Amino acid sequence: MTTSGAEQTSRPRPERRRESLDEQARRRGIRPVMSVEDMARDDVFESDEELDAFLADLRASRDASLS
């Protein structure tokens, strides 16, 4: 004899509390940006070509929003 899912007794799942963004950042060791200098890094782009591709995409998205 088989039973359907409706006939089976289901156990309620314990409710998981969702972490806030602040809690996630703290757990990962991410600190808030205090100044523009905090964001200046030499290793953001691996190559000049990657930087050029990013800037071209940025320009295209800005131009698209203007039209």
PDB file of N, H, CA, C and O in Angstrom:
ATOM      1  N   MET A   1       0.835  -1.173   0.000  1.00  0.00           N
ATOM      2  CA  MET A   1       0.000   0.000   0.000  1.00  0.00           C
ATOM      3  C   MET A   1       0.884   1.242   0.000  1.00  0.00           C
ATOM      4  O   MET A   1       1.867   1.310   0.738  1.00  0.00           O
ATOM      5  N   THR A   2       0.542   2.194  -0.805  1.00  0.00           N
ATOM      6  H   THR A   2      -0.257   2.138  -1.404  1.00  0.00           H
ATOM      7  CA  THR A   2       1.297   3.443  -0.844  1.00  0.00           C
ATOM      8  C   THR A   2       0.456   4.566  -0.282  1.00  0.00           C
ATOM      9  O   THR A   2      -0.772   4.489  -0.246  1.00  0.00           O
ATOM     10  N   THR A   3       1.126   5.594   0.151  1.00  0.00           N
ATOM     11  H   THR A   3       2.124   5.656   0.123  1.00  0.00           H
ATOM     12  CA  THR A   3       0.399   6.744   0.689  1.00  0.00           C
ATOM     13  C   THR A   3       0.772   7.979  -0.111  1.00  0.00           C
ATOM     14  O   THR A   3       1.879   8.089  -0.639  1.00  0.00           O
ATOM     15  N   SER A   4      -0.152   8.884  -0.187  1.00  0.00           N
ATOM     16  H   SER A   4      -1.051   8.795   0.242  1.00  0.00           H
ATOM     17  CA  SER A   4       0.134  10.133  -0.895  1.00  0.00           C
ATOM     18  C   SER A   4       0.783  11.111   0.074  1.00  0.00           C
ATOM     19  O   SER A   4       0.766  10.903   1.287  1.00  0.00           O
ATOM     20  N   GLY A   5       1.343  12.158  -0.460  1.00  0.00           N
ATOM     21  H   GLY A   5       1.357  12.327  -1.446  1.00  0.00           H
ATOM     22  CA  GLY A   5       1.990  13.172   0.371  1.00  0.00           C
ATOM     23  C   GLY A   5       1.030  13.825   1.340  1.00  0.00           C
ATOM     24  O   GLY A   5       1.432  14.249   2.423  1.00  0.00           O
ATOM     25  N   ALA A   6      -0.237  13.912   0.963  1.00  0.00           N
ATOM     26  H   ALA A   6      -0.563  13.568   0.083  1.00  0.00           H
ATOM     27  CA  ALA A   6      -1.228  14.549   1.824  1.00  0.00           C
ATOM     28  C   ALA A   6      -1.502  13.712   3.065  1.00  0.00           C
ATOM     29  O   ALA A   6      -1.880  14.242   4.109  1.00  0.00           O
ATOM     30  N   GLU A   7      -1.310  12.399   2.946  1.00  0.00           N
ATOM     31  H   GLU A   7      -1.003  11.968   2.098  1.00  0.00           H
ATOM     32  CA  GLU A   7      -1.591  11.519   4.069  1.00  0.00           C
ATOM     33  C   GLU A   7      -0.422  11.422   5.037  1.00  0.00           C
ATOM     34  O   GLU A   7      -0.591  10.989   6.177  1.00  0.00           O
ATOM     35  N   GLN A   8       0.746  11.816   4.594  1.00  0.00           N
ATOM     36  H   GLN A   8       0.883  12.167   3.668  1.00  0.00           H
ATOM     37  CA  GLN A   8       1.911  11.721   5.453  1.00  0.00           C
ATOM     38  C   GLN A   8       1.927  12.875   6.443  1.00  0.00           C
ATOM     39  O   GLN A   8       1.538  13.998   6.121  1.00  0.00           O
ATOM     40  N   THR A   9       2.377  12.581   7.638  1.00  0.00           N
ATOM     41  H   THR A   9       2.692  11.669   7.900  1.00  0.00           H
ATOM     42  CA  THR A   9       2.504  13.632   8.638  1.00  0.00           C
ATOM     43  C   THR A   9       3.814  14.362   8.390  1.00  0.00           C
ATOM     44  O   THR A   9       4.881  13.750   8.357  1.00  0.00           O
ATOM     45  N   SER A  10       3.724  15.668   8.216  1.00  0.00           N
ATOM     46  H   SER A  10       2.857  16.165   8.242  1.00  0.00           H
ATOM     47  CA  SER A  10       4.949  16.428   7.988  1.00  0.00           C
ATOM     48  C   SER A  10       5.360  17.131   9.268  1.00  0.00           C
ATOM     49  O   SER A  10       4.530  17.635  10.025  1.00  0.00           O
ATOM     50  N   ARG A  11       6.633  17.148   9.482  1.00  0.00           N
ATOM     51  H   ARG A  11       7.308  16.739   8.868  1.00  0.00           H
ATOM     52  CA  ARG A  11       7.172  17.828  10.654  1.00  0.00           C
ATOM     53  C   ARG A  11       7.465  19.268  10.277  1.00  0.00           C
ATOM     54  O   ARG A  11       8.048  19.529   9.225  1.00  0.00           O
ATOM     55  N   PRO A  12       7.074  20.188  11.112  1.00  0.00           N
ATOM     56  CA  PRO A  12       7.380  21.585  10.786  1.00  0.00           C
ATOM     57  C   PRO A  12       8.885  21.822  10.832  1.00  0.00           C
ATOM     58  O   PRO A  12       9.586  21.360  11.733  1.00  0.00           O
ATOM     59  N   ARG A  13       9.346  22.543   9.850  1.00  0.00           N
ATOM     60  H   ARG A  13       8.777  22.919   9.118  1.00  0.00           H
ATOM     61  CA  ARG A  13      10.776  22.873   9.827  1.00  0.00           C
ATOM     62  C   ARG A  13      11.062  23.981  10.831  1.00  0.00           C
ATOM     63  O   ARG A  13      10.262  24.902  10.996  1.00  0.00           O
ATOM     64  N   PRO A  14      12.198  23.887  11.495  1.00  0.00           N
ATOM     65  CA  PRO A  14      12.546  25.003  12.384  1.00  0.00           C
ATOM     66  C   PRO A  14      12.815  26.247  11.529  1.00  0.00           C
ATOM     67  O   PRO A  14      13.477  26.179  10.494  1.00  0.00           O
ATOM     68  N   GLU A  15      12.297  27.356  11.979  1.00  0.00           N
ATOM     69  H   GLU A  15      11.759  27.412  12.821  1.00  0.00           H
ATOM     70  CA  GLU A  15      12.448  28.588  11.216  1.00  0.00           C
ATOM     71  C   GLU A  15      13.883  29.096  11.328  1.00  0.00           C
ATOM     72  O   GLU A  15      14.435  29.234  12.420  1.00  0.00           O
ATOM     73  N   ARG A  16      14.472  29.373  10.155  1.00  0.00           N
ATOM     74  H   ARG A  16      14.024  29.261   9.268  1.00  0.00           H
ATOM     75  CA  ARG A  16      15.841  29.910  10.148  1.00  0.00           C
ATOM     76  C   ARG A  16      15.765  31.417  10.121  1.00  0.00           C
ATOM     77  O   ARG A  16      15.033  32.003   9.323  1.00  0.00           O
ATOM     78  N   ARG A  17      16.520  32.035  10.993  1.00  0.00           N
ATOM     79  H   ARG A  17      17.114  31.559  11.641  1.00  0.00           H
ATOM     80  CA  ARG A  17      16.586  33.484  11.038  1.00  0.00           C
ATOM     81  C   ARG A  17      17.532  33.958   9.952  1.00  0.00           C
ATOM     82  O   ARG A  17      18.645  33.443   9.836  1.00  0.00           O
ATOM     83  N   ARG A  18      17.117  34.920   9.161  1.00  0.00           N
ATOM     84  H   ARG A  18      16.213  35.338   9.255  1.00  0.00           H
ATOM     85  CA  ARG A  18      17.952  35.448   8.095  1.00  0.00           C
ATOM     86  C   ARG A  18      18.890  36.493   8.668  1.00  0.00           C
ATOM     87  O   ARG A  18      18.488  37.351   9.454  1.00  0.00           O
ATOM     88  N   GLU A  19      20.157  36.404   8.258  1.00  0.00           N
ATOM     89  H   GLU A  19      20.484  35.707   7.620  1.00  0.00           H
ATOM     90  CA  GLU A  19      21.136  37.386   8.700  1.00  0.00           C
ATOM     91  C   GLU A  19      20.910  38.718   7.996  1.00  0.00           C
ATOM     92  O   GLU A  19      20.576  38.757   6.812  1.00  0.00           O
ATOM     93  N   SER A  20      21.093  39.796   8.725  1.00  0.00           N
ATOM     94  H   SER A  20      21.365  39.765   9.687  1.00  0.00           H
ATOM     95  CA  SER A  20      21.019  41.109   8.096  1.00  0.00           C
ATOM     96  C   SER A  20      22.292  41.331   7.284  1.00  0.00           C
ATOM     97  O   SER A  20      23.278  40.616   7.455  1.00  0.00           O
ATOM     98  N   LEU A  21      22.264  42.309   6.415  1.00  0.00           N
ATOM     99  H   LEU A  21      21.462  42.891   6.276  1.00  0.00           H
ATOM    100  CA  LEU A  21      23.470  42.623   5.634  1.00  0.00           C
ATOM    101  C   LEU A  21      24.619  43.005   6.540  1.00  0.00           C
ATOM    102  O   LEU A  21      25.765  42.635   6.282  1.00  0.00           O
ATOM    103  N   ASP A  22      24.325  43.743   7.600  1.00  0.00           N
ATOM    104  H   ASP A  22      23.395  44.044   7.809  1.00  0.00           H
ATOM    105  CA  ASP A  22      25.377  44.120   8.551  1.00  0.00           C
ATOM    106  C   ASP A  22      26.002  42.894   9.202  1.00  0.00           C
ATOM    107  O   ASP A  22      27.220  42.831   9.374  1.00  0.00           O
ATOM    108  N   GLU A  23      25.169  41.918   9.565  1.00  0.00           N
ATOM    109  H   GLU A  23      24.181  41.970   9.425  1.00  0.00           H
ATOM    110  CA  GLU A  23      25.683  40.690  10.179  1.00  0.00           C
ATOM    111  C   GLU A  23      26.543  39.901   9.194  1.00  0.00           C
ATOM    112  O   GLU A  23      27.594  39.377   9.564  1.00  0.00           O
ATOM    113  N   GLN A  24      26.096  39.816   7.939  1.00  0.00           N
ATOM    114  H   GLN A  24      25.242  40.241   7.639  1.00  0.00           H
ATOM    115  CA  GLN A  24      26.867  39.108   6.929  1.00  0.00           C
ATOM    116  C   GLN A  24      28.215  39.782   6.704  1.00  0.00           C
ATOM    117  O   GLN A  24      29.243  39.111   6.621  1.00  0.00           O
ATOM    118  N   ALA A  25      28.210  41.093   6.605  1.00  0.00           N
ATOM    119  H   ALA A  25      27.374  41.638   6.672  1.00  0.00           H
ATOM    120  CA  ALA A  25      29.458  41.838   6.393  1.00  0.00           C
ATOM    121  C   ALA A  25      30.402  41.637   7.563  1.00  0.00           C
ATOM    122  O   ALA A  25      31.593  41.400   7.366  1.00  0.00           O
ATOM    123  N   ARG A  26      29.880  41.730   8.781  1.00  0.00           N
ATOM    124  H   ARG A  26      28.912  41.923   8.941  1.00  0.00           H
ATOM    125  CA  ARG A  26      30.716  41.561   9.974  1.00  0.00           C
ATOM    126  C   ARG A  26      31.334  40.163  10.012  1.00  0.00           C
ATOM    127  O   ARG A  26      32.514  40.009  10.329  1.00  0.00           O
ATOM    128  N   ARG A  27      30.525  39.136   9.684  1.00  0.00           N
ATOM    129  H   ARG A  27      29.567  39.261   9.426  1.00  0.00           H
ATOM    130  CA  ARG A  27      31.019  37.760   9.695  1.00  0.00           C
ATOM    131  C   ARG A  27      32.126  37.560   8.667  1.00  0.00           C
ATOM    132  O   ARG A  27      33.055  36.785   8.891  1.00  0.00           O
ATOM    133  N   ARG A  28      32.025  38.257   7.545  1.00  0.00           N
ATOM    134  H   ARG A  28      31.270  38.887   7.362  1.00  0.00           H
ATOM    135  CA  ARG A  28      33.023  38.117   6.475  1.00  0.00           C
ATOM    136  C   ARG A  28      34.202  39.075   6.636  1.00  0.00           C
ATOM    137  O   ARG A  28      35.150  39.034   5.850  1.00  0.00           O
ATOM    138  N   GLY A  29      34.146  39.927   7.639  1.00  0.00           N
ATOM    139  H   GLY A  29      33.377  39.961   8.277  1.00  0.00           H
ATOM    140  CA  GLY A  29      35.245  40.858   7.865  1.00  0.00           C
ATOM    141  C   GLY A  29      35.243  42.043   6.910  1.00  0.00           C
ATOM    142  O   GLY A  29      36.281  42.664   6.685  1.00  0.00           O
ATOM    143  N   ILE A  30      34.088  42.355   6.353  1.00  0.00           N
ATOM    144  H   ILE A  30      33.244  41.850   6.536  1.00  0.00           H
ATOM    145  CA  ILE A  30      33.981  43.479   5.426  1.00  0.00           C
ATOM    146  C   ILE A  30      33.712  44.740   6.228  1.00  0.00           C
ATOM    147  O   ILE A  30      32.791  44.793   7.043  1.00  0.00           O
ATOM    148  N   ARG A  31      34.526  45.750   5.984  1.00  0.00           N
ATOM    149  H   ARG A  31      35.274  45.708   5.322  1.00  0.00           H
ATOM    150  CA  ARG A  31      34.375  47.020   6.697  1.00  0.00           C
ATOM    151  C   ARG A  31      33.723  48.061   5.797  1.00  0.00           C
ATOM    152  O   ARG A  31      33.860  47.989   4.576  1.00  0.00           O
ATOM    153  N   PRO A  32      33.016  49.027   6.376  1.00  0.00           N
ATOM    154  CA  PRO A  32      32.405  50.073   5.559  1.00  0.00           C
ATOM    155  C   PRO A  32      33.475  50.966   4.928  1.00  0.00           C
ATOM    156  O   PRO A  32      34.570  51.122   5.469  1.00  0.00           O
ATOM    157  N   VAL A  33      33.146  51.537   3.795  1.00  0.00           N
ATOM    158  H   VAL A  33      32.257  51.410   3.355  1.00  0.00           H
ATOM    159  CA  VAL A  33      34.047  52.468   3.123  1.00  0.00           C
ATOM    160  C   VAL A  33      33.959  53.800   3.861  1.00  0.00           C
ATOM    161  O   VAL A  33      32.878  54.375   3.989  1.00  0.00           O
ATOM    162  N   MET A  34      35.076  54.275   4.334  1.00  0.00           N
ATOM    163  H   MET A  34      35.954  53.808   4.230  1.00  0.00           H
ATOM    164  CA  MET A  34      35.102  55.531   5.072  1.00  0.00           C
ATOM    165  C   MET A  34      35.511  56.709   4.187  1.00  0.00           C
ATOM    166  O   MET A  34      35.194  57.859   4.489  1.00  0.00           O
ATOM    167  N   SER A  35      36.215  56.412   3.094  1.00  0.00           N
ATOM    168  H   SER A  35      36.472  55.477   2.850  1.00  0.00           H
ATOM    169  CA  SER A  35      36.634  57.476   2.188  1.00  0.00           C
ATOM    170  C   SER A  35      36.865  56.884   0.798  1.00  0.00           C
ATOM    171  O   SER A  35      36.947  55.667   0.631  1.00  0.00           O
ATOM    172  N   VAL A  36      36.965  57.759  -0.181  1.00  0.00           N
ATOM    173  H   VAL A  36      36.899  58.747  -0.045  1.00  0.00           H
ATOM    174  CA  VAL A  36      37.224  57.313  -1.551  1.00  0.00           C
ATOM    175  C   VAL A  36      38.562  56.593  -1.627  1.00  0.00           C
ATOM    176  O   VAL A  36      38.718  55.658  -2.413  1.00  0.00           O
ATOM    177  N   GLU A  37      39.509  57.007  -0.836  1.00  0.00           N
ATOM    178  H   GLU A  37      39.382  57.766  -0.197  1.00  0.00           H
ATOM    179  CA  GLU A  37      40.830  56.365  -0.836  1.00  0.00           C
ATOM    180  C   GLU A  37      40.747  54.891  -0.445  1.00  0.00           C
ATOM    181  O   GLU A  37      41.582  54.090  -0.867  1.00  0.00           O
ATOM    182  N   ASP A  38      39.743  54.529   0.360  1.00  0.00           N
ATOM    183  H   ASP A  38      39.065  55.179   0.703  1.00  0.00           H
ATOM    184  CA  ASP A  38      39.557  53.121   0.733  1.00  0.00           C
ATOM    185  C   ASP A  38      39.257  52.255  -0.487  1.00  0.00           C
ATOM    186  O   ASP A  38      39.570  51.064  -0.497  1.00  0.00           O
ATOM    187  N   MET A  39      38.655  52.846  -1.510  1.00  0.00           N
ATOM    188  H   MET A  39      38.401  53.813  -1.502  1.00  0.00           H
ATOM    189  CA  MET A  39      38.281  52.081  -2.693  1.00  0.00           C
ATOM    190  C   MET A  39      39.372  52.062  -3.751  1.00  0.00           C
ATOM    191  O   MET A  39      39.299  51.260  -4.682  1.00  0.00           O
ATOM    192  N   ALA A  40      40.371  52.910  -3.640  1.00  0.00           N
ATOM    193  H   ALA A  40      40.431  53.562  -2.884  1.00  0.00           H
ATOM    194  CA  ALA A  40      41.440  52.977  -4.642  1.00  0.00           C
ATOM    195  C   ALA A  40      42.383  51.788  -4.444  1.00  0.00           C
ATOM    196  O   ALA A  40      43.044  51.657  -3.414  1.00  0.00           O
ATOM    197  N   ARG A  41      42.422  50.931  -5.461  1.00  0.00           N
ATOM    198  H   ARG A  41      41.885  51.037  -6.298  1.00  0.00           H
ATOM    199  CA  ARG A  41      43.293  49.751  -5.407  1.00  0.00           C
ATOM    200  C   ARG A  41      43.921  49.552  -6.764  1.00  0.00           C
ATOM    201  O   ARG A  41      43.294  49.820  -7.789  1.00  0.00           O
ATOM    202  N   ASP A  42      45.134  49.093  -6.780  1.00  0.00           N
ATOM    203  H   ASP A  42      45.643  48.875  -5.947  1.00  0.00           H
ATOM    204  CA  ASP A  42      45.831  48.842  -8.041  1.00  0.00           C
ATOM    205  C   ASP A  42      45.424  47.525  -8.699  1.00  0.00           C
ATOM    206  O   ASP A  42      45.625  47.351  -9.900  1.00  0.00           O
ATOM    207  N   ASP A  43      44.856  46.601  -7.931  1.00  0.00           N
ATOM    208  H   ASP A  43      44.692  46.742  -6.955  1.00  0.00           H
ATOM    209  CA  ASP A  43      44.589  45.258  -8.461  1.00  0.00           C
ATOM    210  C   ASP A  43      43.125  45.007  -8.826  1.00  0.00           C
ATOM    211  O   ASP A  43      42.694  43.855  -8.868  1.00  0.00           O
ATOM    212  N   VAL A  44      42.359  46.061  -9.090  1.00  0.00           N
ATOM    213  H   VAL A  44      42.709  46.997  -9.056  1.00  0.00           H
ATOM    214  CA  VAL A  44      40.950  45.870  -9.425  1.00  0.00           C
ATOM    215  C   VAL A  44      40.808  45.168 -10.770  1.00  0.00           C
ATOM    216  O   VAL A  44      40.018  44.232 -10.896  1.00  0.00           O
ATOM    217  N   PHE A  45      41.561  45.606 -11.775  1.00  0.00           N
ATOM    218  H   PHE A  45      42.203  46.366 -11.672  1.00  0.00           H
ATOM    219  CA  PHE A  45      41.518  44.989 -13.098  1.00  0.00           C
ATOM    220  C   PHE A  45      42.828  44.262 -13.346  1.00  0.00           C
ATOM    221  O   PHE A  45      43.905  44.763 -13.025  1.00  0.00           O
ATOM    222  N   GLU A  46      42.718  43.075 -13.922  1.00  0.00           N
ATOM    223  H   GLU A  46      41.842  42.668 -14.183  1.00  0.00           H
ATOM    224  CA  GLU A  46      43.910  42.256 -14.144  1.00  0.00           C
ATOM    225  C   GLU A  46      44.771  42.764 -15.292  1.00  0.00           C
ATOM    226  O   GLU A  46      45.965  42.471 -15.351  1.00  0.00           O
ATOM    227  N   SER A  47      44.167  43.530 -16.208  1.00  0.00           N
ATOM    228  H   SER A  47      43.197  43.768 -16.160  1.00  0.00           H
ATOM    229  CA  SER A  47      44.937  44.010 -17.366  1.00  0.00           C
ATOM    230  C   SER A  47      44.321  45.311 -17.874  1.00  0.00           C
ATOM    231  O   SER A  47      43.202  45.675 -17.512  1.00  0.00           O
ATOM    232  N   ASP A  48      45.081  45.998 -18.718  1.00  0.00           N
ATOM    233  H   ASP A  48      45.990  45.702 -19.012  1.00  0.00           H
ATOM    234  CA  ASP A  48      44.566  47.213 -19.351  1.00  0.00           C
ATOM    235  C   ASP A  48      43.382  46.888 -20.257  1.00  0.00           C
ATOM    236  O   ASP A  48      42.455  47.688 -20.385  1.00  0.00           O
ATOM    237  N   GLU A  49      43.415  45.714 -20.883  1.00  0.00           N
ATOM    238  H   GLU A  49      44.168  45.064 -20.779  1.00  0.00           H
ATOM    239  CA  GLU A  49      42.320  45.303 -21.753  1.00  0.00           C
ATOM    240  C   GLU A  49      41.028  45.122 -20.960  1.00  0.00           C
ATOM    241  O   GLU A  49      39.950  45.495 -21.423  1.00  0.00           O
ATOM    242  N   GLU A  50      41.142  44.546 -19.760  1.00  0.00           N
ATOM    243  H   GLU A  50      42.018  44.243 -19.384  1.00  0.00           H
ATOM    244  CA  GLU A  50      39.963  44.357 -18.919  1.00  0.00           C
ATOM    245  C   GLU A  50      39.404  45.713 -18.484  1.00  0.00           C
ATOM    246  O   GLU A  50      38.187  45.898 -18.461  1.00  0.00           O
ATOM    247  N   LEU A  51      40.268  46.650 -18.143  1.00  0.00           N
ATOM    248  H   LEU A  51      41.257  46.500 -18.162  1.00  0.00           H
ATOM    249  CA  LEU A  51      39.846  48.005 -17.796  1.00  0.00           C
ATOM    250  C   LEU A  51      39.155  48.663 -18.986  1.00  0.00           C
ATOM    251  O   LEU A  51      38.093  49.264 -18.826  1.00  0.00           O
ATOM    252  N   ASP A  52      39.744  48.555 -20.179  1.00  0.00           N
ATOM    253  H   ASP A  52      40.607  48.066 -20.309  1.00  0.00           H
ATOM    254  CA  ASP A  52      39.151  49.137 -21.383  1.00  0.00           C
ATOM    255  C   ASP A  52      37.765  48.545 -21.661  1.00  0.00           C
ATOM    256  O   ASP A  52      36.844  49.273 -22.032  1.00  0.00           O
ATOM    257  N   ALA A  53      37.618  47.242 -21.485  1.00  0.00           N
ATOM    258  H   ALA A  53      38.366  46.651 -21.183  1.00  0.00           H
ATOM    259  CA  ALA A  53      36.327  46.585 -21.711  1.00  0.00           C
ATOM    260  C   ALA A  53      35.291  47.091 -20.703  1.00  0.00           C
ATOM    261  O   ALA A  53      34.136  47.325 -21.059  1.00  0.00           O
ATOM    262  N   PHE A  54      35.705  47.257 -19.459  1.00  0.00           N
ATOM    263  H   PHE A  54      36.643  47.067 -19.169  1.00  0.00           H
ATOM    264  CA  PHE A  54      34.800  47.778 -18.432  1.00  0.00           C
ATOM    265  C   PHE A  54      34.352  49.197 -18.780  1.00  0.00           C
ATOM    266  O   PHE A  54      33.164  49.512 -18.709  1.00  0.00           O
ATOM    267  N   LEU A  55      35.303  50.049 -19.155  1.00  0.00           N
ATOM    268  H   LEU A  55      36.268  49.794 -19.213  1.00  0.00           H
ATOM    269  CA  LEU A  55      34.972  51.437 -19.486  1.00  0.00           C
ATOM    270  C   LEU A  55      34.071  51.521 -20.716  1.00  0.00           C
ATOM    271  O   LEU A  55      33.172  52.361 -20.765  1.00  0.00           O
ATOM    272  N   ALA A  56      34.303  50.662 -21.708  1.00  0.00           N
ATOM    273  H   ALA A  56      35.033  49.980 -21.668  1.00  0.00           H
ATOM    274  CA  ALA A  56      33.453  50.640 -22.906  1.00  0.00           C
ATOM    275  C   ALA A  56      32.029  50.220 -22.531  1.00  0.00           C
ATOM    276  O   ALA A  56      31.063  50.807 -23.020  1.00  0.00           O
ATOM    277  N   ASP A  57      31.895  49.216 -21.673  1.00  0.00           N
ATOM    278  H   ASP A  57      32.680  48.739 -21.276  1.00  0.00           H
ATOM    279  CA  ASP A  57      30.582  48.758 -21.244  1.00  0.00           C
ATOM    280  C   ASP A  57      29.875  49.844 -20.422  1.00  0.00           C
ATOM    281  O   ASP A  57      28.674  50.061 -20.581  1.00  0.00           O
ATOM    282  N   LEU A  58      30.609  50.509 -19.562  1.00  0.00           N
ATOM    283  H   LEU A  58      31.585  50.332 -19.433  1.00  0.00           H
ATOM    284  CA  LEU A  58      30.054  51.594 -18.763  1.00  0.00           C
ATOM    285  C   LEU A  58      29.544  52.714 -19.660  1.00  0.00           C
ATOM    286  O   LEU A  58      28.436  53.215 -19.468  1.00  0.00           O
ATOM    287  N   ARG A  59      30.346  53.100 -20.631  1.00  0.00           N
ATOM    288  H   ARG A  59      31.245  52.693 -20.788  1.00  0.00           H
ATOM    289  CA  ARG A  59      29.947  54.157 -21.565  1.00  0.00           C
ATOM    290  C   ARG A  59      28.702  53.740 -22.347  1.00  0.00           C
ATOM    291  O   ARG A  59      27.790  54.547 -22.529  1.00  0.00           O
ATOM    292  N   ALA A  60      28.654  52.495 -22.810  1.00  0.00           N
ATOM    293  H   ALA A  60      29.394  51.839 -22.662  1.00  0.00           H
ATOM    294  CA  ALA A  60      27.499  52.006 -23.568  1.00  0.00           C
ATOM    295  C   ALA A  60      26.237  52.022 -22.721  1.00  0.00           C
ATOM    296  O   ALA A  60      25.173  52.397 -23.213  1.00  0.00           O
ATOM    297  N   SER A  61      26.331  51.624 -21.463  1.00  0.00           N
ATOM    298  H   SER A  61      27.195  51.319 -21.062  1.00  0.00           H
ATOM    299  CA  SER A  61      25.141  51.612 -20.604  1.00  0.00           C
ATOM    300  C   SER A  61      24.683  53.029 -20.296  1.00  0.00           C
ATOM    301  O   SER A  61      23.483  53.287 -20.207  1.00  0.00           O
ATOM    302  N   ARG A  62      25.624  53.947 -20.134  1.00  0.00           N
ATOM    303  H   ARG A  62      26.599  53.737 -20.207  1.00  0.00           H
ATOM    304  CA  ARG A  62      25.241  55.347 -19.907  1.00  0.00           C
ATOM    305  C   ARG A  62      24.609  55.953 -21.150  1.00  0.00           C
ATOM    306  O   ARG A  62      23.619  56.678 -21.056  1.00  0.00           O
ATOM    307  N   ASP A  63      25.181  55.657 -22.318  1.00  0.00           N
ATOM    308  H   ASP A  63      25.986  55.068 -22.394  1.00  0.00           H
ATOM    309  CA  ASP A  63      24.609  56.174 -23.562  1.00  0.00           C
ATOM    310  C   ASP A  63      23.211  55.606 -23.798  1.00  0.00           C
ATOM    311  O   ASP A  63      22.330  56.313 -24.286  1.00  0.00           O
ATOM    312  N   ALA A  64      23.005  54.337 -23.455  1.00  0.00           N
ATOM    313  H   ALA A  64      23.721  53.763 -23.059  1.00  0.00           H
ATOM    314  CA  ALA A  64      21.699  53.706 -23.650  1.00  0.00           C
ATOM    315  C   ALA A  64      20.645  54.339 -22.754  1.00  0.00           C
ATOM    316  O   ALA A  64      19.486  54.459 -23.151  1.00  0.00           O
ATOM    317  N   SER A  65      21.034  54.744 -21.553  1.00  0.00           N
ATOM    318  H   SER A  65      21.976  54.647 -21.230  1.00  0.00           H
ATOM    319  CA  SER A  65      20.055  55.346 -20.650  1.00  0.00           C
ATOM    320  C   SER A  65      19.707  56.778 -21.071  1.00  0.00           C
ATOM    321  O   SER A  65      18.694  57.320 -20.630  1.00  0.00           O
ATOM    322  N   LEU A  66      20.527  57.388 -21.910  1.00  0.00           N
ATOM    323  H   LEU A  66      21.350  56.948 -22.268  1.00  0.00           H
ATOM    324  CA  LEU A  66      20.244  58.736 -22.371  1.00  0.00           C
ATOM    325  C   LEU A  66      19.254  58.741 -23.534  1.00  0.00           C
ATOM    326  O   LEU A  66      18.590  59.748 -23.784  1.00  0.00           O
ATOM    327  N   SER A  67      19.156  57.632 -24.233  1.00  0.00           N
ATOM    328  H   SER A  67      19.695  56.815 -24.030  1.00  0.00           H
ATOM    329  CA  SER A  67      18.269  57.598 -25.416  1.00  0.00           C
ATOM    330  C   SER A  67      16.907  57.066 -25.113  1.00  0.00           C
ATOM    331  O   SER A  67      16.064  56.982 -26.007  1.00  0.00           O
TER     332      SER A  67
END
